[in-house]
Amino acid sequence: MNRVLSDLTLGVRLAVGGSRKSWVRLLLQGAGIGMCVAVLLLAASIPTAFGNRDQRGDARNIVEKGPGAAPLLLETGSVAYRTDYIRGGYVRAMVADAPKPPGIERLPGDNEIIVSPRLADLLASPEGELLRPRFPQKVIGTFAPEGMDGPQDLRFLAGDSKIQRNDGNQVYAFGQEYSGGGLPTILLMLSIVGAVVLLFPVLVFVSVATRLAAAQRDRRLAALRLVGAGATRVRLIASGEALAGAVVGLVVGFGLLFAIRPLADDIPFPEAAVFPSDLTPTLPLTLVVVAGVPVLAVLTSVFAMRRTIVEPLGVVREQKPVRRRLWWRVVPALAGVALLGSQFGKFGGQGKPEEWPIIVGVVLLMFAVPALLPWLVERAVHRMGGATPALQLAVRRLQLDAGTAARVVGGVAVVLAGTVTLQVILAGVENDVKAEDTRSANTNSLSITVNETTPLPDLPDVLARTPGVVGVQSLLRTYATTPDNDYTTIAVGTCAALKTVVDLADCTDGKVYLVPTGNGLGDPKTGDVLRFEETGGTWTVPVLERRTGSRLGIFATPAAAANLDLTHTYAEIQAEMDLTRPDVAEHVRNALAPYSWRVHTVFLGQDNTSEVELVFGVIRKFGRLADGT
């Protein structure tokens, strides 16, 4: 054992001592391995970053049940502004010590507001000119990090003494945890595959960096043989050199991580931005990186010398032809396909795929690329012959030793295979993601939903007098449960009102239309008996005509809804706008600013992007950045 440690120590001394070339070689190895370590540590920080993000979200969740009267009333009042979505709410404290959400020192009073730093910057900038009328309150502070999802969060909390107590706005405390949720299945698959595709080439690059200046190392080892070192000791000394480079790489990697962390809050994608303090690798994954990188470097060094004979007068490589076997090279590919195939039936919404079969399957498929390349190159070059002398000279070296060329190309092939795999998957699921919401809608309509507890009978007249509004239509909307326990919406309105949200070439009173989901899951069918949870009533779905539109669900004309219980409905108003006027949607929203939380607006031609598409867009952007496109 002492001799082993002595040989490893000698290898480290050879790596860090000697001439200036030794230091240059060590720094190059450290820089190459350090960049890989930094990437691995960033990947190891992802669970912490998004775990902290989820914890901050749970800390903001309200507790709706408790003894006595609720000490705080809260109405959600999120605001849409162009392509941004500003989350927030309006509160009224009923007692002096009312609970407050995290991130603020005190609750805002009437006509006071607390905003996130990014919202404060937006309101103060020229880009926020049309947003300022919707926030006339006095700004009394900004949210601390624990009150936001991330540094790019757009959020506010305003006080309003006009809020009245009802069954849906009572708050007893903050900090309710909810189980379930998580990423949709498609995004889960993309995240897993993307992580594997991005990290696997990093491990390949660690192996490549370990082999830098291999020729000079071999000459040093030959000199050691000349002074009497045995072959086994030479391999241990070489492992010590690789270990020194790996340790330097670890130091450089941690240094790069701490240098990169302050830039985390400048990520231009709000859905992925995190606070610098969130980029902290988890302890188990950190230990894996710290232990795994040196082990990988040593194994790479030892594996590279398996056919190398170090003699006192030089270094030679065994030239005995080796016939490469195919069977073990095919096994990883077949196993990877089998593991991924076992999860294919779980991506259509009927189940949730397991993570480990996907991870292992993708890793095996990517490992199969460098494993199969030497066999393929060998078989290809041995079938070549004749032709021109230039071709013979080029092919002859490959015929003598095709493995070296295949190994050189293997690392590049892994990176290319991973990139192509990720882009193919992104392209393949892009249509499925976009199909979840139909886009063939009347895009000149601003949809206004009125809070159920505060009817606003004068709202249609206010909209009709607003510049830029060319028509106002009203719908009544309610929720129902299908026989499969899925929720669907039912909207009732005249043909003119239905045409603002459904593509109807012709419409007659008495018909019922269905705008289906992209995957068909949860769609009601003709003859289904729908249940209304609040009233306990039922409704048998009449004959449905399928259409496209901007809203999903059932759309019924008044005659068809004669037997429909409309006791618990809420008003939805469609304001048709003249889109030739610049920022007409924002001007209409500003006209509704006095109603604050009582109305919620959605511009069907601008901000009806689903959460799945938002996250998918972030993944696509990161993929293009990684590809250099």
Number of C-alpha atoms within 10 A of each C-alpha: 6 7 10 14 13 15 22 24 19 17 24 20 15 20 25 19 13 10 10 10 14 17 15 13 18 25 18 19 25 26 21 23 31 29 22 25 29 23 18 23 25 21 20 21 20 17 17 17 24 18 13 20 19 15 15 20 18 15 18 21 17 19 15 15 12 12 6 7 12 21 18 22 22 23 22 17 20 21 25 19 19 14 11 11 14 17 15 18 20 25 26 24 23 14 10 9 11 17 18 19 18 19 18 18 12 15 23 24 18 17 14 19 24 25 24 25 21 16 19 18 13 16 18 13 11 10 11 15 11 16 22 15 16 17 19 13 18 14 17 14 17 21 20 15 18 18 19 23 23 25 21 22 23 23 24 25 26 26 21 24 14 10 18 14 16 9 7 12 17 23 24 19 21 17 16 13 15 8 5 6 6 9 13 14 17 21 19 17 19 18 16 15 23 23 14 21 24 19 19 17 22 20 20 17 19 25 22 17 24 27 17 16 15 13 11 13 17 21 17 17 24 22 17 19 19 15 9 11 17 13 16 10 19 21 21 23 27 25 26 27 26 30 26 25 29 31 19 19 29 26 17 21 25 18 15 18 21 14 10 14 17 13 13 18 18 14 14 11 16 18 16 19 21 28 22 18 13 19 25 20 20 16 11 10 17 16 11 13 18 17 12 15 24 24 16 19 28 25 17 19 23 17 11 13 15 11 13 15 15 24 19 16 11 15 14 12 11 10 10 9 9 9 8 15 10 13 8 12 19 15 14 23 21 14 17 23 16 13 18 19 14 15 16 11 12 14 15 14 13 9 11 15 21 14 14 12 17 23 20 18 25 27 20 19 23 24 18 21 20 20 20 20 20 23 18 15 17 20 14 14 16 14 8 13 12 7 8 8 10 9 12 15 10 10 17 16 13 19 19 15 17 22 20 13 15 21 15 12 14 21 20 15 18 21 20 15 17 25 19 14 17 22 16 12 15 20 12 11 15 16 11 14 18 16 14 18 22 17 17 15 18 17 18 21 27 25 21 21 19 20 18 14 13 13 13 14 9 8 16 17 10 12 22 16 11 18 14 21 21 15 16 20 21 20 20 18 19 17 19 20 18 18 14 12 11 13 16 17 15 22 25 26 21 19 21 14 19 23 18 27 23 22 17 15 7 7 16 10 14 15 18 24 23 24 23 22 17 16 14 9 14 17 19 24 17 12 12 15 16 23 19 16 11 10 11 8 12 17 16 14 18 18 14 18 13 12 16 19 24 20 23 23 20 23 30 27 22 18 16 17 22 11 11 17 15 15 9 13 16 20 21 22 23 26 27 22 21 16 14 8 11 10 12 18 27 17 19 20 28 19 17 20 18 14 15 20 21 21 25 20 22 19 22 19 17 16 15 15 14 13 12 17 17 14 18 21 15 16 18 18 14 15 18 13 10 11 12 7 7
